[in-house]
Amino acid sequence: MTNVPLVDTDIHHAPRDWRDRIALGFTKTLRWSADTFFAKRYGHRAIVLETVAAVPGMVGATVNHLRCLRRMCDDNGWIRTLMEEAENERMHLMTFIEVAQPTMFERLVIMAVQWVFYLGFFALYMMSPRTAHRIVGYFEEEAVISYTLYLREIDEGRSPNVPAPEIARHYWKLGSDATLRDVVLLVRADEAHHRDVNHGMANELAGIAVAANPAPYPAHAENLRKVA
């Protein structure tokens, strides 16, 4: 398989003010809900959470696009970055649908959660983009933890290490012998990159120094038509 970037699983942005604490508290509440509902069914958890995870990037890109049009100014690369994030999260979803087929109940949960989260996140982004990006940064911290636990389940034999779906092999440029473990490693690296980028965006909006080097991004296929 391709080389997987090293991931620092211990990175955590310590809250600096009440907005950061609200963002962290909201994230921990959602994490508790996911742990309660899905337990260790990490494949099914990934399907629901990746559906939600693909929303912030699209919302952020849309709002920044319209803002730049109104102000007739440059976006400093934010729009493309956020669109790529949304696309990447969608490909995570498409991959895990092949691994763990969602039930009808889970599909209904996805529809309800996505609508509520989209409307709520859009309103939050309009009021406080900084808090919105901080929430996503904390979301991605939790995603890194979740995929690390998923890897442990696979390594200890509690979750089957099935062959990687074709869609994943194409998207991450994997060989024919790639397995689910390889995919989870790459997904975790994606999430670590999104974690650092969104915390960096929140820091920039807060006037805080931005880390120069976010976690490396795995190589992805440019042509998604074959796998979308």
Beta strands, then each sheet from edge to edge (+ up, - down):
end
